[in-house]
Amino acid sequence: MSSQPAPAPRSAATPPATGWITTPVTAALLRGALDLEHTEHGVLPHRLPARARAQCADVYLAMAEAQPSGVRLVFRTRATVVELDGLRTKNAYQGAPPRPDGVYDLFVDGQLGGQASMTGGNIQMVDMTTGTAETLPGPAGTARFTGLPDRVKDVEIWLPHNEITQLTALRTDAPVEPLPEGGRKKWLHHGSSISHGSDAASPSTTWPALAATLGGVELTNLGLGGSAMLDPFTARALRDTPADLISVKIGINLVNADLMRLRAFAPAVHGFLDTIREGHPTTPLLVVSPIHCPIHEDTPGPSAPDFSNLSEGKLQFKAMGDPAERAAGKLTLNVIRDELARLVKQRAADDPNLHHLDGRDLYGETDFAELPLPDQLHPDAAAHRRIGEHFAALAFGPDGPFAAGGA
């Protein structure tokens, strides 16, 4: 199968090609979203419920949770052509090189069958020095796939993990029906931009997506770029979402933002885990500490963009704190790792289904030497694959806390 450049989107007044069928995009066709907002352009998948969104006005959280990392359209059809109309919103950063277009990954019976991007769309211009954003409007577009096998098949379309996507219409040359959920266990994961998929090659190759495939589970990814802050509303979203397996990756954003001191960190972790346990008292729950990140191993935040290499098209980050500030309770990754290990050991005495994983077992010094973080914070596509493989082996492997999680 091949993907082709998207044609100009049809207007509402233009009928589809002869024999084509338009299917409304509903919750029955979507997996990985916690809420669907109806907009003038169609439906907008959200990864946090409306109540949570109403409790935080942070522009970065609003962008992150509306980017559908892990969200996919799932249906059964014998269609040979699939078109998806929508309005994307692509991020751009003031003074930084343009970001690549978001990718749609289409799977046929579990195998990658094609990739496409959507044309047109809005640009959300972010000023990282002020934390403000301005939306520059653009036209709707279409992602198009052709040459699908002419037989009844299960189709999954993973939406771009790094673009806000309002879905207008699903158009096919044969009928579409929702695909019943199979017997796979549901894995609910929360983390930072690394879990969100920053700098992964495509939505099905973020490390959580890769780990879910290797582990044979259904993923709901609440990786929220820049926003893994131990927020109570995120904990309530995790509490209220059905899950057979839960993992929370804690640390890097707390250092990035210089959000709290050690005195506040421990009670915040306890409160976060207590809230999750209100809805999932015995579900296997894995607490994951930060992966190796040299700029913040022993140096507190905040992080700040380093624009010195922008002329070469490179955006990097640097740590702005002073290692001496650890004495005053400032957080570093090593401080957080030690504290998380202590807290989980303490709680596990009364909670045998609570587990701990050192993030350096997913990506440590040796991995960094081979696959360095290009911008000093985020793994590239190869490192995402490494992290996903390590997580699958350690969490879903025979001796892992999710050992019974796979199909």
ABEGO torsion letter per residue (X at the ends): XBBBBBBBBBBAABBBBBGBBBBBBBAAABBGBABBBBBAAEBBBBABBAAAAAABABAAAAAAAABBBGBBBBBBBABABBBBBBBBBBBBBBGBBBBBBBBBBBBBGGBBAEBBBBBEEBBBBBBAAAGBBBBBBBBBBBBBBBGBBBBBBBBBBBBBAABBBBBABBBBABBBBBBBBBABBBBBBBBBAAAAGBGBABAAABAAAAAAAAAGBBBBBABBBGABAGBAAAAAAAAABBBABBBBBBGAAAAAAGABBAAAAAAAAAAAAAAAAAABAABBBBBBBBBBBAAAAABBOBBBBBAAAAAAGBBBBBBABBAAAAAAGBBBAAAAAAAAAAAAAAAAAABAABBBBBAAAABBAAAAAABBBAAGABBBAAAAAAAAAAAAAAAABAABAAAAABX
